[in-house]
Amino acid sequence: MTDARHIEAQIYERLNKVIDPELGRSITDLGMIAAINAVGVTSQGDMPSYDVTVHVELTVEGCPLSQTITNQINGAIVSYPDAKLTPHIEVSSMSHDKLADLVAGLKAERKQNPFNKPGVKTRIFAIASGKGGVGKSSVSANLAATFAALGYDTAAIDADIYGFSLPKLFGVHTQPTNLNGMLMPVTAWGVKLISIGMFAGADRAILWRGPRLQRSLEQFLSDVWWGDPDVLLLDLAPGTGDMAISVAQALPNAELVVVTTPQPSASDVAVRSGLVALQVPMKVRGVVENMSWYEHKGERLEIFGAGGGRRVSDQLTETLGYDVSLLAQLPLDPDLREVGESGRPAVLNEDGALRSDALGRTFRELAEGLLRSE
């Protein structure tokens, strides 16, 4: 093997560690490296020098993450220890036939909903509420962002078909990439997201019931390439309607987290959303009380009363026959609304790191508590 051929083989090995951010696979395994050509150039100093041209075939033309992939390839080349390598990256897109073969292979691995197979590692949390307006979607968004900031591979499905709001809370204005019929979730603030709002537009009402509604969830589970996330969150529609039952049927290993506010009118209804576990094989993991107090000049003002979360916890524990704990109490914090509506989960700083204040600590404790096995 000539020195140039040796360099090419070594670079190919190094590119095994470059992972496609969307598919979560090595770019060599995906067939994205069409060729590597190393040409010796006049050496300066003791180390041999080569121009290395890498021909990269992306899955789709104008791939939004092409620069990320290119940067990783450049890094793998210039960090080669035994020679001075100058990278030249030539980017094109796969032929239709090559892409079709790749997608067919990926789909063959899945064939069905990947989250209810034996041995699946993904922890699934369905965030529910008895009524709207209690901050369920805000809790979902900030909890997902917390998991991601803590380093977990995190996915979220906006299963509130009628009142989708996760795209706005994460600042998403793009549609998922369609890879020959397989959708790639949009990644924002470290969370892989899918929502009907990405297709329909936030100003259009969705009036789906029954089989069509259930089919939307099946498509989100089966037709989207999720990889192997550590955590999957579902933001359910309020109440105990079709989607809650569909989630329980499609994801029997999901754990329900009930969100309520302190006042009896909310907590009484929240109990009913937890009691769906009597009808379907879904465990209620715990209760989150939102808008528990408002901090004003060092004083906690209980604007919506007190004790709702504890009432829900106690009633569900008694009725279901196992411990349903009060997992967290969250303050009425204007940041949760103002920052969230700007497109960044309020629990994150502008750089995407988890806040170190009381709010950040509360969500960290909530996330870590949910992941502890029971």
The 8 nearest C-alpha neighbors of each residue, nearest first, counted from 0:
[[1, 4, 5, 2, 3, 6, 8, 7],
 [2, 0, 4, 3, 5, 6, 7, 37],
 [1, 3, 5, 4, 6, 0, 39, 7],
 [4, 2, 6, 37, 5, 1, 38, 7],
 [5, 3, 7, 1, 6, 2, 0, 8],
 [4, 6, 2, 8, 3, 7, 1, 9],
 [5, 7, 3, 9, 4, 8, 10, 2],
 [8, 6, 4, 10, 5, 9, 35, 37],
 [9, 7, 11, 5, 6, 10, 4, 12],
 [8, 10, 6, 12, 11, 7, 5, 13],
 [11, 9, 13, 7, 12, 8, 6, 14],
 [10, 12, 14, 8, 13, 9, 7, 15],
 [13, 11, 9, 10, 15, 14, 8, 16],
 [12, 14, 10, 15, 11, 16, 75, 9],
 [13, 15, 11, 17, 16, 12, 10, 27],
 [16, 14, 13, 12, 25, 27, 17, 11],
 [15, 17, 14, 13, 18, 25, 12, 26],
 [18, 16, 14, 25, 15, 26, 71, 19],
 [19, 17, 25, 24, 26, 23, 20, 16],
 [18, 20, 23, 22, 24, 21, 26, 25],
 [21, 19, 23, 22, 18, 64, 68, 24],
 [22, 20, 19, 23, 183, 184, 224, 64],
 [23, 21, 24, 19, 20, 226, 224, 225],
 [22, 24, 19, 20, 21, 18, 226, 25],
 [25, 23, 18, 22, 19, 26, 28, 29],
 [24, 26, 18, 28, 27, 15, 17, 19],
 [25, 27, 29, 31, 28, 18, 19, 17],
 [26, 28, 30, 25, 29, 15, 32, 31],
 [29, 27, 25, 30, 26, 24, 15, 31],
 [28, 30, 26, 27, 31, 25, 24, 101],
 [31, 29, 27, 28, 32, 26, 33, 56],
 [30, 32, 56, 26, 29, 55, 27, 57],
 [33, 31, 55, 30, 34, 27, 54, 56],
 [32, 34, 54, 55, 31, 56, 30, 35],
 [35, 33, 54, 32, 53, 36, 55, 52],
 [36, 34, 53, 52, 7, 54, 37, 51],
 [35, 37, 52, 51, 7, 53, 38, 34],
 [36, 38, 51, 3, 50, 7, 49, 52],
 [39, 37, 50, 49, 3, 40, 51, 36],
 [38, 40, 49, 48, 50, 37, 3, 41],
 [41, 39, 49, 48, 42, 38, 50, 47],
 [42, 40, 43, 48, 39, 47, 49, 44],
 [43, 41, 48, 47, 40, 44, 46, 45],
 [42, 44, 41, 45, 46, 48, 47, 83],
 [43, 45, 46, 42, 47, 48, 41, 83],
 [44, 46, 47, 43, 42, 82, 48, 83],
 [45, 47, 82, 44, 83, 48, 42, 43],
 [48, 46, 82, 42, 83, 45, 49, 43],
 [49, 47, 83, 42, 40, 82, 84, 39],
 [50, 48, 39, 84, 38, 40, 51, 37],
 [49, 51, 85, 38, 37, 84, 86, 39],
 [52, 50, 37, 86, 36, 85, 87, 49],
 [53, 51, 87, 36, 35, 88, 86, 37],
 [52, 54, 35, 88, 34, 89, 55, 87],
 [53, 55, 89, 34, 33, 32, 90, 88],
 [56, 54, 32, 90, 31, 33, 89, 53],
 [55, 57, 92, 31, 91, 93, 90, 32],
 [58, 56, 92, 59, 93, 31, 91, 55],
 [57, 59, 93, 92, 98, 56, 60, 62],
 [60, 58, 62, 57, 92, 61, 93, 178],
 [59, 61, 92, 62, 57, 58, 91, 93],
 [60, 62, 63, 59, 65, 92, 57, 64],
 [61, 63, 65, 59, 64, 60, 57, 58],
 [64, 62, 65, 61, 66, 67, 60, 176],
 [65, 63, 67, 62, 66, 68, 20, 21],
 [64, 66, 68, 62, 67, 63, 69, 61],
 [67, 65, 69, 68, 64, 70, 63, 71],
 [68, 66, 70, 64, 65, 69, 71, 20],
 [67, 69, 65, 71, 66, 70, 72, 64],
 [70, 68, 66, 72, 71, 67, 65, 73],
 [69, 71, 73, 67, 68, 72, 66, 74],
 [70, 72, 74, 68, 73, 69, 75, 17],
 [73, 71, 75, 69, 74, 70, 68, 76],
 [74, 72, 70, 76, 71, 75, 86, 77],
 [73, 75, 71, 72, 76, 77, 78, 70],
 [74, 76, 72, 73, 78, 77, 13, 71],
 [77, 75, 73, 74, 78, 79, 72, 86],
 [76, 78, 74, 79, 84, 75, 73, 85],
 [77, 79, 76, 75, 80, 74, 84, 73],
 [80, 78, 77, 76, 81, 82, 75, 84],
 [79, 81, 82, 78, 83, 77, 76, 84],
 [82, 80, 79, 83, 46, 47, 84, 78],
 [83, 81, 47, 46, 48, 80, 84, 79],
 [82, 84, 48, 47, 49, 46, 85, 81],
 [85, 83, 49, 77, 48, 50, 82, 86],
 [84, 86, 50, 51, 49, 77, 83, 87],
 [87, 85, 51, 52, 73, 50, 84, 88],
 [86, 88, 52, 51, 53, 89, 85, 50],
 [89, 87, 53, 52, 54, 90, 86, 69],
 [88, 90, 54, 55, 53, 87, 91, 52],
 [91, 89, 55, 56, 54, 88, 92, 57],
 [92, 90, 56, 57, 55, 89, 93, 60],
 [91, 93, 57, 56, 60, 59, 58, 94],
 [94, 92, 56, 58, 98, 57, 97, 95],
 [93, 95, 97, 96, 98, 92, 99, 56],
 [94, 96, 98, 97, 99, 93, 100, 179],
 [95, 97, 99, 98, 94, 100, 93, 101],
 [98, 96, 100, 94, 99, 95, 93, 101],
 [97, 99, 101, 95, 100, 96, 93, 94],
 [100, 98, 96, 102, 97, 101, 103, 95],
 [99, 101, 103, 97, 98, 102, 104, 96],
 [100, 102, 98, 104, 99, 103, 97, 105],
 [103, 101, 105, 99, 104, 100, 106, 98],
 [102, 104, 100, 106, 101, 105, 99, 107],
 [103, 105, 107, 101, 102, 106, 100, 108],
 [106, 104, 102, 108, 107, 103, 101, 109],
 [105, 107, 103, 109, 108, 104, 110, 102],
 [106, 108, 104, 110, 109, 105, 103, 102],
 [109, 107, 106, 105, 110, 104, 103, 111],
 [108, 110, 106, 111, 107, 113, 105, 112],
 [111, 109, 107, 106, 108, 112, 221, 113],
 [112, 110, 109, 221, 113, 220, 222, 106],
 [111, 113, 221, 220, 114, 115, 109, 217],
 [114, 112, 115, 111, 116, 109, 221, 220],
 [115, 113, 112, 116, 119, 250, 121, 220],
 [114, 116, 113, 250, 117, 112, 119, 252],
 [115, 117, 114, 119, 113, 118, 112, 111],
 [118, 116, 119, 115, 114, 120, 113, 252],
 [117, 119, 120, 116, 115, 121, 114, 113],
 [120, 118, 117, 121, 116, 114, 115, 113],
 [119, 121, 118, 122, 229, 227, 228, 114],
 [122, 120, 229, 230, 119, 228, 123, 231],
 [121, 123, 230, 231, 229, 120, 124, 253],
 [124, 122, 253, 231, 232, 230, 254, 121],
 [123, 125, 254, 232, 253, 255, 126, 231],
 [126, 124, 233, 255, 232, 254, 256, 127],
 [125, 127, 256, 234, 235, 233, 255, 257],
 [128, 126, 257, 235, 256, 258, 125, 237],
 [129, 127, 258, 237, 257, 130, 269, 238],
 [128, 130, 269, 238, 268, 272, 237, 271],
 [131, 129, 237, 128, 238, 132, 268, 265],
 [130, 132, 237, 133, 128, 129, 134, 135],
 [131, 133, 134, 130, 135, 237, 136, 260],
 [132, 134, 131, 135, 259, 260, 289, 258],
 [135, 133, 137, 136, 132, 138, 289, 258],
 [136, 134, 138, 137, 133, 258, 139, 128],
 [137, 135, 139, 138, 134, 140, 234, 164],
 [136, 138, 134, 140, 139, 135, 141, 335],
 [137, 139, 135, 141, 136, 140, 142, 134],
 [140, 138, 136, 142, 137, 141, 234, 143],
 [141, 139, 137, 143, 142, 138, 136, 144],
 [142, 140, 144, 138, 344, 143, 139, 346],
 [141, 143, 145, 139, 144, 140, 138, 146],
 [144, 142, 146, 140, 145, 141, 139, 147],
 [143, 145, 141, 147, 142, 146, 148, 140],
 [146, 144, 142, 148, 143, 147, 141, 149],
 [145, 147, 149, 143, 151, 144, 148, 142],
 [146, 148, 151, 144, 150, 149, 145, 189],
 [147, 149, 145, 150, 146, 353, 352, 144],
 [150, 148, 146, 147, 151, 145, 353, 363],
 [151, 149, 147, 148, 152, 146, 153, 145],
 [150, 152, 147, 146, 153, 149, 229, 230],
 [153, 151, 228, 229, 147, 230, 150, 154],
 [154, 152, 230, 190, 228, 147, 151, 231],
 [155, 153, 191, 231, 190, 192, 230, 232],
 [156, 154, 232, 192, 231, 233, 191, 157],
 [157, 155, 233, 193, 158, 192, 194, 232],
 [156, 158, 194, 234, 159, 233, 165, 163],
 [159, 157, 235, 234, 160, 156, 233, 236],
 [160, 158, 236, 235, 163, 162, 157, 161],
 [159, 161, 158, 163, 162, 195, 205, 236],
 [162, 160, 205, 159, 163, 204, 206, 236],
 [161, 163, 159, 160, 164, 236, 204, 205],
 [164, 162, 159, 160, 196, 161, 165, 157],
 [163, 165, 167, 166, 162, 168, 136, 157],
 [164, 166, 168, 167, 169, 157, 163, 140],
 [167, 165, 171, 169, 168, 164, 170, 196],
 [168, 166, 170, 169, 165, 164, 342, 171],
 [167, 169, 342, 165, 339, 166, 340, 170],
 [170, 168, 342, 166, 343, 167, 171, 165],
 [342, 171, 169, 167, 168, 166, 343, 172],
 [172, 170, 166, 169, 173, 167, 187, 342],
 [171, 173, 170, 174, 166, 197, 167, 169],
 [174, 172, 171, 197, 175, 185, 198, 176],
 [173, 175, 197, 176, 198, 172, 185, 171],
 [176, 174, 184, 183, 185, 182, 177, 173],
 [177, 175, 183, 182, 178, 174, 184, 185],
 [176, 178, 182, 181, 180, 179, 175, 183],
 [179, 177, 181, 180, 182, 176, 59, 183],
 [180, 178, 181, 177, 99, 102, 98, 182],
 [181, 179, 178, 177, 182, 222, 102, 223],
 [180, 182, 178, 222, 179, 177, 223, 183],
 [183, 181, 223, 177, 176, 178, 175, 224],
 [182, 184, 176, 175, 224, 223, 177, 185],
 [185, 183, 192, 175, 193, 191, 186, 182],
 [184, 186, 192, 175, 191, 183, 187, 193],
 [185, 187, 191, 190, 192, 189, 184, 188],
 [188, 186, 189, 190, 169, 185, 191, 171],
 [189, 187, 190, 351, 144, 186, 169, 343],
 [188, 190, 187, 147, 186, 191, 144, 148],
 [191, 189, 153, 186, 187, 154, 188, 192],
 [192, 190, 186, 154, 184, 185, 155, 153],
 [193, 191, 155, 185, 184, 154, 186, 156],
 [192, 194, 156, 184, 157, 185, 155, 195],
 [195, 193, 157, 196, 197, 156, 192, 163],
 [194, 196, 197, 198, 199, 160, 193, 163],
 [197, 195, 199, 194, 200, 198, 201, 163],
 [198, 196, 174, 195, 194, 199, 200, 173],
 [199, 197, 196, 195, 200, 174, 194, 175],
 [200, 198, 196, 197, 195, 203, 201, 202],
 [199, 201, 196, 202, 198, 203, 197, 195],
 [200, 202, 196, 203, 199, 163, 197, 164],
 [203, 201, 200, 204, 199, 196, 205, 162],
 [204, 202, 201, 200, 199, 205, 196, 161],
 [203, 205, 206, 161, 202, 201, 162, 199],
 [206, 204, 161, 207, 203, 160, 199, 162],
 [207, 205, 204, 208, 161, 160, 212, 203],
 [206, 208, 212, 205, 211, 209, 160, 161],
 [207, 209, 212, 211, 210, 206, 241, 213],
 [208, 210, 212, 211, 213, 241, 207, 214],
 [211, 209, 213, 212, 214, 208, 207, 215],
 [212, 210, 214, 213, 209, 208, 207, 215],
 [211, 213, 208, 215, 214, 207, 210, 209],
 [212, 214, 210, 216, 215, 211, 245, 209],
 [213, 215, 217, 211, 216, 212, 210, 218],
 [216, 214, 218, 212, 213, 217, 219, 211],
 [215, 217, 219, 213, 218, 214, 220, 212],
 [218, 216, 214, 220, 219, 215, 221, 213],
 [219, 217, 222, 221, 215, 220, 216, 214],
 [218, 220, 216, 217, 223, 221, 222, 215],
 [221, 219, 217, 218, 112, 222, 223, 216],
 [220, 222, 112, 218, 111, 223, 217, 219],
 [223, 221, 218, 181, 219, 220, 182, 224],
 [224, 222, 182, 221, 219, 183, 181, 225],
 [223, 225, 183, 226, 182, 222, 181, 22],
 [226, 224, 223, 227, 228, 184, 154, 183],
 [225, 227, 224, 228, 23, 22, 21, 24],
 [228, 226, 225, 229, 121, 152, 120, 23],
 [229, 227, 152, 230, 153, 121, 226, 154],
 [228, 230, 121, 152, 151, 153, 122, 227],
 [229, 231, 122, 153, 121, 228, 123, 154],
 [232, 230, 154, 123, 155, 153, 122, 124],
 [233, 231, 155, 124, 125, 123, 156, 154],
 [232, 234, 125, 156, 155, 235, 158, 126],
 [233, 235, 157, 126, 158, 139, 159, 136],
 [236, 234, 159, 158, 127, 233, 126, 237],
 [235, 237, 159, 238, 158, 234, 242, 160],
 [238, 236, 130, 128, 129, 131, 127, 235],
 [237, 239, 129, 130, 272, 240, 128, 236],
 [240, 238, 272, 243, 275, 237, 241, 129],
 [241, 239, 242, 243, 238, 244, 236, 237],
 [240, 242, 244, 243, 245, 209, 239, 208],
 [243, 241, 245, 244, 240, 246, 213, 236],
 [244, 242, 246, 245, 241, 240, 239, 247],
 [243, 245, 247, 241, 242, 246, 248, 240],
 [246, 244, 242, 248, 247, 243, 213, 249],
 [247, 245, 249, 243, 244, 248, 250, 242],
 [248, 246, 244, 251, 250, 245, 249, 281],
 [247, 249, 245, 246, 250, 251, 244, 279],
 [248, 250, 246, 247, 245, 251, 115, 217],
 [251, 249, 247, 252, 253, 246, 248, 115],
 [250, 252, 247, 253, 280, 281, 248, 249],
 [251, 253, 250, 254, 281, 115, 123, 280],
 [254, 252, 123, 250, 251, 124, 281, 125],
 [255, 253, 124, 282, 284, 283, 281, 125],
 [254, 256, 283, 125, 284, 124, 282, 126],
 [255, 257, 126, 285, 284, 286, 127, 125],
 [256, 258, 286, 127, 128, 126, 287, 255],
 [259, 257, 287, 128, 286, 288, 135, 127],
 [260, 258, 288, 266, 133, 269, 289, 265],
 [259, 261, 289, 288, 262, 133, 265, 290],
 [307, 262, 260, 305, 306, 304, 303, 308],
 [261, 263, 304, 303, 307, 264, 265, 260],
 [264, 262, 266, 265, 267, 307, 261, 268],
 [265, 263, 262, 267, 266, 268, 261, 260],
 [266, 264, 263, 268, 267, 262, 260, 269],
 [265, 267, 269, 263, 307, 268, 259, 264],
 [268, 266, 269, 270, 265, 263, 264, 271],
 [267, 269, 129, 266, 270, 265, 271, 130],
 [270, 268, 129, 266, 272, 271, 267, 128],
 [271, 269, 273, 268, 272, 267, 311, 274],
 [270, 272, 274, 273, 269, 268, 129, 275],
 [273, 271, 129, 269, 270, 274, 239, 275],
 [274, 272, 270, 271, 275, 276, 257, 283],
 [273, 275, 271, 276, 272, 277, 270, 315],
 [274, 276, 277, 273, 278, 272, 279, 239],
 [277, 275, 274, 279, 281, 278, 273, 282],
 [276, 278, 275, 274, 279, 319, 280, 281],
 [277, 279, 276, 275, 280, 274, 281, 244],
 [278, 280, 276, 281, 277, 247, 275, 244],
 [281, 279, 251, 276, 247, 282, 278, 277],
 [280, 282, 276, 279, 251, 254, 247, 253],
 [283, 281, 254, 284, 255, 276, 280, 253],
 [284, 282, 255, 254, 285, 256, 273, 323],
 [285, 283, 255, 256, 254, 282, 323, 286],
 [284, 286, 323, 324, 256, 283, 325, 326],
 [285, 287, 257, 325, 326, 256, 258, 312],
 [288, 286, 258, 327, 326, 328, 325, 257],
 [289, 287, 328, 308, 259, 260, 258, 329],
 [288, 290, 329, 260, 291, 328, 259, 287],
 [291, 289, 331, 330, 292, 329, 260, 288],
 [290, 292, 330, 289, 329, 328, 261, 288],
 [293, 291, 301, 330, 300, 290, 331, 299],
 [294, 292, 300, 331, 299, 330, 295, 301],
 [293, 295, 299, 298, 297, 300, 292, 296],
 [296, 294, 298, 297, 293, 299, 300, 292],
 [297, 295, 298, 294, 299, 293, 300, 292],
 [296, 298, 295, 294, 299, 300, 293, 292],
 [299, 297, 295, 296, 294, 300, 293, 292],
 [298, 300, 294, 293, 292, 295, 301, 297],
 [299, 301, 293, 292, 302, 298, 294, 295],
 [302, 300, 292, 304, 303, 299, 305, 291],
 [301, 303, 300, 304, 292, 293, 291, 290],
 [304, 302, 262, 301, 261, 305, 291, 260],
 [305, 303, 301, 262, 261, 302, 306, 291],
 [304, 306, 261, 307, 301, 262, 303, 291],
 [305, 307, 309, 261, 308, 310, 304, 262],
 [261, 308, 306, 310, 266, 309, 262, 305],
 [307, 309, 288, 311, 310, 306, 261, 312],
 [308, 310, 312, 306, 311, 307, 313, 325],
 [311, 309, 307, 313, 312, 308, 314, 306],
 [312, 310, 308, 314, 309, 270, 313, 266],
 [311, 313, 309, 315, 310, 323, 324, 314],
 [314, 312, 316, 310, 311, 315, 309, 317],
 [313, 315, 317, 311, 316, 312, 310, 318],
 [316, 314, 318, 312, 317, 313, 319, 311],
 [315, 317, 322, 323, 313, 321, 314, 319],
 [318, 316, 314, 315, 320, 319, 313, 321],
 [317, 319, 315, 320, 316, 314, 274, 321],
 [320, 318, 316, 315, 321, 317, 277, 274],
 [319, 321, 317, 318, 316, 322, 315, 323],
 [320, 322, 316, 319, 323, 317, 315, 318],
 [321, 323, 316, 324, 320, 315, 317, 312],
 [324, 322, 285, 316, 312, 284, 315, 321],
 [325, 323, 285, 312, 326, 322, 286, 284],
 [324, 326, 286, 312, 285, 327, 287, 309],
 [325, 327, 286, 287, 324, 285, 365, 328],
 [328, 326, 287, 325, 288, 329, 365, 361],
 [329, 327, 288, 289, 287, 291, 330, 326],
 [328, 330, 289, 290, 291, 288, 327, 331],
 [331, 329, 290, 292, 291, 332, 293, 289],
 [330, 332, 290, 293, 292, 291, 333, 329],
 [331, 333, 334, 330, 335, 293, 336, 290],
 [334, 332, 335, 336, 337, 331, 338, 330],
 [335, 333, 337, 336, 332, 338, 345, 339],
 [336, 334, 345, 333, 339, 332, 338, 337],
 [335, 337, 339, 334, 333, 338, 340, 332],
 [338, 336, 334, 340, 339, 335, 333, 341],
 [337, 339, 341, 345, 334, 340, 336, 335],
 [340, 338, 344, 336, 168, 343, 341, 345],
 [339, 341, 342, 337, 338, 168, 336, 167],
 [340, 342, 338, 339, 343, 337, 170, 168],
 [170, 341, 343, 169, 168, 340, 339, 167],
 [342, 344, 339, 169, 341, 338, 345, 168],
 [345, 343, 339, 141, 346, 347, 168, 169],
 [346, 344, 335, 338, 347, 339, 343, 334],
 [345, 347, 344, 359, 354, 141, 353, 358],
 [348, 346, 353, 351, 345, 354, 352, 344],
 [347, 349, 351, 350, 352, 354, 353, 346],
 [348, 350, 351, 347, 352, 343, 345, 353],
 [351, 349, 348, 352, 347, 353, 188, 354],
 [350, 352, 348, 347, 349, 188, 353, 148],
 [353, 351, 348, 347, 350, 148, 354, 349],
 [354, 352, 347, 148, 359, 346, 348, 355],
 [353, 355, 359, 347, 356, 348, 346, 352],
 [354, 356, 359, 360, 353, 357, 358, 352],
 [357, 355, 359, 358, 354, 360, 361, 353],
 [356, 358, 360, 359, 361, 355, 354, 362],
 [359, 357, 361, 360, 356, 362, 346, 354],
 [360, 358, 354, 355, 362, 356, 361, 357],
 [359, 361, 363, 357, 358, 362, 364, 356],
 [362, 360, 358, 364, 363, 359, 357, 365],
 [361, 363, 365, 359, 364, 360, 366, 358],
 [362, 364, 360, 366, 365, 361, 367, 359],
 [363, 365, 367, 361, 362, 366, 368, 360],
 [364, 366, 362, 368, 363, 367, 361, 369],
 [367, 365, 363, 369, 368, 364, 362, 146],
 [366, 368, 364, 370, 369, 365, 363, 371],
 [367, 369, 365, 371, 366, 370, 364, 326],
 [370, 368, 366, 367, 371, 365, 284, 372],
 [371, 369, 367, 368, 372, 366, 122, 365],
 [370, 372, 368, 369, 373, 367, 366, 365],
 [373, 371, 370, 369, 368, 122, 367, 284],
 [372, 371, 370, 284, 369, 368, 322, 282]]
